[in-house]
Amino acid sequence: MLTEARAKASAIAKDLRDKLAAEAKAEGAKHDALISQKLAEAEQRIAQSKAGAVASVHEIASDLVAGIVPRLIGAEVGKDELQLIQRAAE
């Protein structure tokens, strides 16, 4: 009878350990999915910020070229010429 009780207790403990391990694995998978989602969202925000920064750099470069080139060559330069100069510099 004692042997049977020990075997039953051991089986109950094993079932409980298996159940808890499965729950922990499922919870871990949920957290992994959430982390992956948050990471993807962060990467998207970074890409948007980078694109905005690059656009700002191009705008600043255009303004800079428009201010400097006429002074360097001593003549006014049209918008089309300024765009060509900027494209050549890229």
C-alpha positions, 0 to 999 in steps of 0.5 A: 500500500505504501509503495502504491501511494508513493507511485501515485504521488510520484505520478501526480508530481510528474504530471504537475511538472509536465503541466507547469513545463508546458505552461511555461513553454507556452508563456515563453512563446507568447513573450517571444512573439510580443518581443518580435512584434515590438522589435519589428515596430521599433525597426519600422519607426527607426526606418521612418526616422532615418528616411525623414533625416535623409530628406532633411539633409537633402533639403539642407544641402539644396539650401546650402548649394543655392546660397554658396554656388552663386557666390562662388561663380559670381552669377545667379544660378537657376533652380534646374542648374542647382538641382544638377549640381546637387545630383552631381554631388550625390 
